[in-house]
Amino acid sequence: MSNNHTALLPPPSNPTHDWTNFKLTTVLRDVEKRYISDALRDAGGSITAAAKLLGFQHHQSLASLINTRHRDLLPERTPIKKRPKHLMDHARVGKRSRYRRQEVA
């Protein structure tokens, strides 16, 4: 592990560690959250750019992690932009639209 990653890990365990309240999943999620937060900061809030920094092949994977495990990181991302609708979608509002597809007999 390189030196820049060691700062994000918990301190090394000592031989007299108290295991009564220890949960590995909690520690791993904390580390995961810190990496995601740092990637979002370095990417200017862009999910796509942060996903690339973290080594994800698809930005949807990171978006899913944030939406399910780390909802408190949602304010750190840029607002979601709705895609423009297809021009023809506006013309097909009603059933009697002149742009409606003709059924083949």
Summary of the structure (lengths in Angstrom):
residues: 105
radius of gyration: 22.9
end to end distance: 66.9
largest distance: 80.9
contacts: 193
relative contact order: 0.10
helix: 50%
strand: 0%
